[in-house]
Every structure is written in C-alpha cells, then in structure tokens.
C-alpha cells in the first residue's frame, strides 16, 4: 500500500459497499426482512471504526 493512501478511506469504502450490497439484496429478494439492516448497519459502523482505529495507530 502506498504511503499516500489513507487506510480509513479504504475501510470506509469497503464497509459502505458491503452495506449497499446487502441492502439491495434484501430489498430485491426478501423485502419483509429489511428490518435486519437496522441491527447490521450499526454493527458494521462499529467494526469500521475499530478497524480504522487499529489501522491508524502508530507502530
């Protein structure tokens, strides 16, 4: 990984793409189960924050 790239941007991008993909899949195939995203989305956000914290720590 280049020194100029910020790991937080990469982590945020991956988490956002995962959430959008899950939302589309649930909206298309299981509309009655979309409520699950209200549980999964905050967990993904917390995971992204923790990964960002560990990625940005000084070694």
URBELMO-V81827 format. One record per residue. D_LAST is the distance of its C-alpha to the last C-alpha in whole Angstrom. Layout:
D_LAST
D_LAST
This chain:
16
16
14
17
17
15
14
16
19
19
19
21
24
23
24
27
29
28
30
33
34
34
36
38
39
40
42
44
44
44
45
46
42
40
40
37
35
35
33
31
30
28
27
25
24
22
21
19
18
16
15
14
12
10
10
9
6
4
0
